[in-house]
Amino acid sequence: MNFDTENSEKTLSDSHTCSDYCEQIRLDLESFISNFPNKSFAIRVLAKESAISEKTIKRLLKKT
């Protein structure tokens, strides 16, 4: 993200797309989940700690 110092609005960088950010989120989620022996348990823990529903996390992992 670029930060415009004049009006301090956050804008997406021209070199990054939403799909780039979605892919990074998916990779970060996969990295977190890999620390657990059970994927379902990891998703449940993440959902509880982040206040994001399990279904949403699963959608992010599937990139849907």
Biopython code that builds the backbone (N, CA, C, O; Angstrom):
import numpy as np
from Bio.PDB.StructureBuilder import StructureBuilder

atoms = [
    (1, "MET", "N", (0.826, -1.180, 0.000)),
    (1, "MET", "CA", (0.000, 0.000, 0.000)),
    (1, "MET", "C", (0.873, 1.246, 0.000)),
    (1, "MET", "O", (1.927, 1.293, 0.634)),
    (2, "ASN", "N", (0.420, 2.218, -0.704)),
    (2, "ASN", "CA", (1.106, 3.497, -0.713)),
    (2, "ASN", "C", (0.351, 4.452, 0.185)),
    (2, "ASN", "O", (-0.876, 4.392, 0.275)),
    (3, "PHE", "N", (1.067, 5.319, 0.840)),
    (3, "PHE", "CA", (0.436, 6.311, 1.694)),
    (3, "PHE", "C", (0.708, 7.690, 1.118)),
    (3, "PHE", "O", (1.858, 8.118, 1.013)),
    (4, "ASP", "N", (-0.334, 8.361, 0.757)),
    (4, "ASP", "CA", (-0.239, 9.707, 0.229)),
    (4, "ASP", "C", (-0.046, 10.646, 1.414)),
    (4, "ASP", "O", (-0.932, 10.768, 2.260)),
    (5, "THR", "N", (1.095, 11.303, 1.481)),
    (5, "THR", "CA", (1.393, 12.148, 2.636)),
    (5, "THR", "C", (0.569, 13.425, 2.667)),
    (5, "THR", "O", (0.417, 14.035, 3.725)),
    (6, "GLU", "N", (0.038, 13.836, 1.525)),
    (6, "GLU", "CA", (-0.753, 15.069, 1.504)),
    (6, "GLU", "C", (-2.126, 14.889, 2.136)),
    (6, "GLU", "O", (-2.548, 15.725, 2.935)),
    (7, "ASN", "N", (-2.833, 13.811, 1.792)),
    (7, "ASN", "CA", (-4.158, 13.629, 2.365)),
    (7, "ASN", "C", (-4.275, 12.362, 3.210)),
    (7, "ASN", "O", (-5.363, 12.029, 3.680)),
    (8, "SER", "N", (-3.173, 11.662, 3.404)),
    (8, "SER", "CA", (-3.046, 10.468, 4.247)),
    (8, "SER", "C", (-4.124, 9.417, 3.992)),
    (8, "SER", "O", (-4.618, 8.793, 4.931)),
    (9, "GLU", "N", (-4.493, 9.219, 2.713)),
    (9, "GLU", "CA", (-5.414, 8.150, 2.343)),
    (9, "GLU", "C", (-4.603, 6.942, 1.902)),
    (9, "GLU", "O", (-3.568, 7.072, 1.248)),
    (10, "LYS", "N", (-5.094, 5.760, 2.274)),
    (10, "LYS", "CA", (-4.458, 4.531, 1.840)),
    (10, "LYS", "C", (-4.967, 4.184, 0.447)),
    (10, "LYS", "O", (-6.172, 4.219, 0.197)),
    (11, "THR", "N", (-4.055, 3.850, -0.458)),
    (11, "THR", "CA", (-4.443, 3.443, -1.803)),
    (11, "THR", "C", (-3.671, 2.191, -2.181)),
    (11, "THR", "O", (-2.560, 1.968, -1.701)),
    (12, "LEU", "N", (-4.264, 1.376, -3.043)),
    (12, "LEU", "CA", (-3.566, 0.194, -3.531)),
    (12, "LEU", "C", (-2.458, 0.608, -4.485)),
    (12, "LEU", "O", (-2.635, 1.508, -5.306)),
    (13, "SER", "N", (-1.350, -0.037, -4.373)),
    (13, "SER", "CA", (-0.249, 0.214, -5.283)),
    (13, "SER", "C", (-0.629, -0.288, -6.672)),
    (13, "SER", "O", (-1.328, -1.292, -6.804)),
    (14, "ASP", "N", (-0.177, 0.401, -7.688)),
    (14, "ASP", "CA", (-0.470, -0.007, -9.058)),
    (14, "ASP", "C", (0.133, -1.375, -9.384)),
    (14, "ASP", "O", (-0.383, -2.088, -10.244)),
    (15, "SER", "N", (1.206, -1.741, -8.713)),
    (15, "SER", "CA", (1.876, -2.996, -9.018)),
    (15, "SER", "C", (1.240, -4.195, -8.326)),
    (15, "SER", "O", (1.629, -5.330, -8.604)),
    (16, "HIS", "N", (0.283, -3.984, -7.440)),
    (16, "HIS", "CA", (-0.373, -5.079, -6.734)),
    (16, "HIS", "C", (-1.858, -5.085, -7.052)),
    (16, "HIS", "O", (-2.493, -4.036, -7.152)),
    (17, "THR", "N", (-2.397, -6.285, -7.208)),
    (17, "THR", "CA", (-3.822, -6.415, -7.464)),
    (17, "THR", "C", (-4.486, -7.076, -6.268)),
    (17, "THR", "O", (-3.813, -7.586, -5.373)),
    (18, "CYS", "N", (-5.793, -7.061, -6.262)),
    (18, "CYS", "CA", (-6.531, -7.722, -5.184)),
    (18, "CYS", "C", (-6.207, -9.208, -5.142)),
    (18, "CYS", "O", (-6.141, -9.796, -4.063)),
    (19, "SER", "N", (-6.004, -9.819, -6.295)),
    (19, "SER", "CA", (-5.669, -11.246, -6.314)),
    (19, "SER", "C", (-4.304, -11.499, -5.674)),
    (19, "SER", "O", (-4.090, -12.550, -5.069)),
    (20, "ASP", "N", (-3.380, -10.543, -5.802)),
    (20, "ASP", "CA", (-2.089, -10.673, -5.128)),
    (20, "ASP", "C", (-2.275, -10.688, -3.620)),
    (20, "ASP", "O", (-1.653, -11.481, -2.914)),
    (21, "TYR", "N", (-3.142, -9.799, -3.133)),
    (21, "TYR", "CA", (-3.390, -9.737, -1.697)),
    (21, "TYR", "C", (-4.132, -10.974, -1.216)),
    (21, "TYR", "O", (-3.846, -11.488, -0.134)),
    (22, "CYS", "N", (-5.085, -11.458, -2.013)),
    (22, "CYS", "CA", (-5.811, -12.680, -1.658)),
    (22, "CYS", "C", (-4.856, -13.870, -1.580)),
    (22, "CYS", "O", (-4.956, -14.695, -0.672)),
    (23, "GLU", "N", (-3.950, -13.951, -2.517)),
    (23, "GLU", "CA", (-2.974, -15.042, -2.511)),
    (23, "GLU", "C", (-2.069, -14.946, -1.283)),
    (23, "GLU", "O", (-1.748, -15.967, -0.676)),
    (24, "GLN", "N", (-1.660, -13.753, -0.917)),
    (24, "GLN", "CA", (-0.817, -13.584, 0.272)),
    (24, "GLN", "C", (-1.572, -13.991, 1.535)),
    (24, "GLN", "O", (-1.005, -14.623, 2.427)),
    (25, "ILE", "N", (-2.841, -13.632, 1.607)),
    (25, "ILE", "CA", (-3.664, -14.026, 2.756)),
    (25, "ILE", "C", (-3.764, -15.542, 2.818)),
    (25, "ILE", "O", (-3.620, -16.129, 3.890)),
    (26, "ARG", "N", (-4.012, -16.185, 1.672)),
    (26, "ARG", "CA", (-4.108, -17.640, 1.637)),
    (26, "ARG", "C", (-2.805, -18.289, 2.098)),
    (26, "ARG", "O", (-2.829, -19.260, 2.854)),
    (27, "LEU", "N", (-1.680, -17.763, 1.648)),
    (27, "LEU", "CA", (-0.385, -18.306, 2.052)),
    (27, "LEU", "C", (-0.148, -18.129, 3.553)),
    (27, "LEU", "O", (0.377, -19.022, 4.217)),
    (28, "ASP", "N", (-0.536, -16.978, 4.074)),
    (28, "ASP", "CA", (-0.389, -16.733, 5.514)),
    (28, "ASP", "C", (-1.267, -17.676, 6.325)),
    (28, "ASP", "O", (-0.843, -18.186, 7.363)),
    (29, "LEU", "N", (-2.484, -17.908, 5.857)),
    (29, "LEU", "CA", (-3.373, -18.844, 6.542)),
    (29, "LEU", "C", (-2.805, -20.255, 6.509)),
    (29, "LEU", "O", (-2.806, -20.953, 7.524)),
    (30, "GLU", "N", (-2.324, -20.673, 5.353)),
    (30, "GLU", "CA", (-1.722, -22.003, 5.226)),
    (30, "GLU", "C", (-0.520, -22.155, 6.159)),
    (30, "GLU", "O", (-0.322, -23.209, 6.764)),
    (31, "SER", "N", (0.265, -21.107, 6.268)),
    (31, "SER", "CA", (1.422, -21.131, 7.158)),
    (31, "SER", "C", (0.980, -21.306, 8.612)),
    (31, "SER", "O", (1.562, -22.100, 9.351)),
    (32, "PHE", "N", (-0.041, -20.569, 9.014)),
    (32, "PHE", "CA", (-0.563, -20.683, 10.377)),
    (32, "PHE", "C", (-1.087, -22.093, 10.626)),
    (32, "PHE", "O", (-0.787, -22.704, 11.651)),
    (33, "ILE", "N", (-1.865, -22.597, 9.689)),
    (33, "ILE", "CA", (-2.491, -23.909, 9.838)),
    (33, "ILE", "C", (-1.459, -25.027, 9.890)),
    (33, "ILE", "O", (-1.668, -26.041, 10.556)),
    (34, "SER", "N", (-0.360, -24.844, 9.196)),
    (34, "SER", "CA", (0.664, -25.892, 9.164)),
    (34, "SER", "C", (1.314, -26.126, 10.530)),
    (34, "SER", "O", (1.986, -27.138, 10.728)),
    (35, "ASN", "N", (1.121, -25.207, 11.465)),
    (35, "ASN", "CA", (1.676, -25.373, 12.810)),
    (35, "ASN", "C", (0.835, -26.298, 13.683)),
    (35, "ASN", "O", (1.219, -26.601, 14.813)),
    (36, "PHE", "N", (-0.295, -26.745, 13.176)),
    (36, "PHE", "CA", (-1.203, -27.608, 13.922)),
    (36, "PHE", "C", (-1.267, -28.986, 13.266)),
    (36, "PHE", "O", (-1.164, -29.100, 12.045)),
    (37, "PRO", "N", (-1.436, -30.024, 14.070)),
    (37, "PRO", "CA", (-1.532, -31.361, 13.481)),
    (37, "PRO", "C", (-2.869, -31.611, 12.774)),
    (37, "PRO", "O", (-2.968, -32.510, 11.938)),
    (38, "ASN", "N", (-3.898, -30.820, 13.105)),
    (38, "ASN", "CA", (-5.229, -31.021, 12.552)),
    (38, "ASN", "C", (-5.712, -29.710, 11.942)),
    (38, "ASN", "O", (-5.803, -28.692, 12.628)),
    (39, "LYS", "N", (-6.021, -29.745, 10.646)),
    (39, "LYS", "CA", (-6.428, -28.527, 9.929)),
    (39, "LYS", "C", (-7.731, -27.954, 10.485)),
    (39, "LYS", "O", (-7.855, -26.739, 10.641)),
    (40, "SER", "N", (-8.693, -28.810, 10.783)),
    (40, "SER", "CA", (-9.983, -28.335, 11.301)),
    (40, "SER", "C", (-9.818, -27.644, 12.646)),
    (40, "SER", "O", (-10.448, -26.621, 12.914)),
    (41, "PHE", "N", (-8.966, -28.213, 13.484)),
    (41, "PHE", "CA", (-8.704, -27.595, 14.788)),
    (41, "PHE", "C", (-8.039, -26.237, 14.605)),
    (41, "PHE", "O", (-8.383, -25.279, 15.296)),
    (42, "ALA", "N", (-7.098, -26.150, 13.688)),
    (42, "ALA", "CA", (-6.397, -24.886, 13.435)),
    (42, "ALA", "C", (-7.367, -23.819, 12.949)),
    (42, "ALA", "O", (-7.288, -22.667, 13.376)),
    (43, "ILE", "N", (-8.272, -24.188, 12.069)),
    (43, "ILE", "CA", (-9.264, -23.233, 11.570)),
    (43, "ILE", "C", (-10.166, -22.772, 12.709)),
    (43, "ILE", "O", (-10.505, -21.592, 12.799)),
    (44, "ARG", "N", (-10.552, -23.699, 13.573)),
    (44, "ARG", "CA", (-11.406, -23.352, 14.716)),
    (44, "ARG", "C", (-10.695, -22.385, 15.648)),
    (44, "ARG", "O", (-11.294, -21.408, 16.098)),
    (45, "VAL", "N", (-9.420, -22.643, 15.946)),
    (45, "VAL", "CA", (-8.626, -21.758, 16.805)),
    (45, "VAL", "C", (-8.499, -20.382, 16.175)),
    (45, "VAL", "O", (-8.708, -19.369, 16.843)),
    (46, "LEU", "N", (-8.159, -20.339, 14.904)),
    (46, "LEU", "CA", (-8.011, -19.064, 14.207)),
    (46, "LEU", "C", (-9.319, -18.279, 14.190)),
    (46, "LEU", "O", (-9.322, -17.065, 14.398)),
    (47, "ALA", "N", (-10.416, -18.963, 13.946)),
    (47, "ALA", "CA", (-11.721, -18.308, 13.924)),
    (47, "ALA", "C", (-12.040, -17.682, 15.274)),
    (47, "ALA", "O", (-12.531, -16.556, 15.351)),
    (48, "LYS", "N", (-11.761, -18.414, 16.314)),
    (48, "LYS", "CA", (-12.052, -17.898, 17.655)),
    (48, "LYS", "C", (-11.160, -16.705, 17.996)),
    (48, "LYS", "O", (-11.643, -15.710, 18.536)),
    (49, "GLU", "N", (-9.880, -16.792, 17.692)),
    (49, "GLU", "CA", (-8.933, -15.724, 18.026)),
    (49, "GLU", "C", (-9.108, -14.476, 17.164)),
    (49, "GLU", "O", (-8.812, -13.366, 17.607)),
    (50, "SER", "N", (-9.585, -14.653, 15.944)),
    (50, "SER", "CA", (-9.680, -13.516, 15.024)),
    (50, "SER", "C", (-11.100, -12.976, 14.873)),
    (50, "SER", "O", (-11.303, -11.937, 14.243)),
    (51, "ALA", "N", (-12.070, -13.662, 15.436)),
    (51, "ALA", "CA", (-13.485, -13.281, 15.315)),
    (51, "ALA", "C", (-13.943, -13.292, 13.855)),
    (51, "ALA", "O", (-14.795, -12.501, 13.451)),
    (52, "ILE", "N", (-13.363, -14.201, 13.080)),
    (52, "ILE", "CA", (-13.771, -14.432, 11.697)),
    (52, "ILE", "C", (-14.371, -15.831, 11.656)),
    (52, "ILE", "O", (-13.815, -16.762, 12.240)),
    (53, "SER", "N", (-15.489, -15.985, 10.980)),
    (53, "SER", "CA", (-16.152, -17.282, 10.975)),
    (53, "SER", "C", (-15.288, -18.346, 10.295)),
    (53, "SER", "O", (-14.475, -18.047, 9.420)),
    (54, "GLU", "N", (-15.487, -19.585, 10.719)),
    (54, "GLU", "CA", (-14.761, -20.707, 10.129)),
    (54, "GLU", "C", (-15.043, -20.807, 8.632)),
    (54, "GLU", "O", (-14.142, -21.097, 7.846)),
    (55, "LYS", "N", (-16.289, -20.567, 8.241)),
    (55, "LYS", "CA", (-16.644, -20.628, 6.822)),
    (55, "LYS", "C", (-15.876, -19.592, 6.009)),
    (55, "LYS", "O", (-15.442, -19.873, 4.892)),
    (56, "THR", "N", (-15.709, -18.399, 6.567)),
    (56, "THR", "CA", (-14.967, -17.352, 5.861)),
    (56, "THR", "C", (-13.507, -17.753, 5.703)),
    (56, "THR", "O", (-12.921, -17.555, 4.638)),
    (57, "ILE", "N", (-12.922, -18.308, 6.741)),
    (57, "ILE", "CA", (-11.530, -18.762, 6.662)),
    (57, "ILE", "C", (-11.395, -19.853, 5.597)),
    (57, "ILE", "O", (-10.443, -19.847, 4.818)),
    (58, "LYS", "N", (-12.336, -20.778, 5.565)),
    (58, "LYS", "CA", (-12.302, -21.838, 4.566)),
    (58, "LYS", "C", (-12.433, -21.269, 3.152)),
    (58, "LYS", "O", (-11.781, -21.745, 2.222)),
    (59, "ARG", "N", (-13.276, -20.251, 2.997)),
    (59, "ARG", "CA", (-13.420, -19.593, 1.690)),
    (59, "ARG", "C", (-12.124, -18.917, 1.270)),
    (59, "ARG", "O", (-11.723, -18.987, 0.108)),
    (60, "LEU", "N", (-11.471, -18.261, 2.228)),
    (60, "LEU", "CA", (-10.194, -17.609, 1.921)),
    (60, "LEU", "C", (-9.147, -18.630, 1.497)),
    (60, "LEU", "O", (-8.364, -18.382, 0.580)),
    (61, "LEU", "N", (-9.137, -19.767, 2.161)),
    (61, "LEU", "CA", (-8.190, -20.824, 1.804)),
    (61, "LEU", "C", (-8.455, -21.375, 0.402)),
    (61, "LEU", "O", (-7.524, -21.741, -0.315)),
    (62, "LYS", "N", (-9.734, -21.430, 0.020)),
    (62, "LYS", "CA", (-10.116, -21.924, -1.306)),
    (62, "LYS", "C", (-10.059, -20.844, -2.373)),
    (62, "LYS", "O", (-10.209, -21.126, -3.562)),
    (63, "LYS", "N", (-9.838, -19.596, -1.940)),
    (63, "LYS", "CA", (-9.802, -18.443, -2.844)),
    (63, "LYS", "C", (-11.130, -18.233, -3.556)),
    (63, "LYS", "O", (-11.170, -17.916, -4.744)),
    (64, "THR", "N", (-12.229, -18.418, -2.804)),
    (64, "THR", "CA", (-13.563, -18.193, -3.394)),
    (64, "THR", "C", (-14.197, -16.965, -2.773)),
    (64, "THR", "O", (-15.318, -16.602, -3.130)),
]
sb = StructureBuilder()
sb.init_structure("model")
sb.init_model(0)
sb.init_chain("A")
sb.init_seg("    ")
for serial, (resi, resn, name, xyz) in enumerate(atoms, 1):
    if name == "N":
        sb.init_residue(resn, " ", resi, " ")
    sb.init_atom(name, np.array(xyz, "f"), 0.0, 1.0, " ", f" {name:<3s}", serial, name[0])
structure = sb.get_structure()
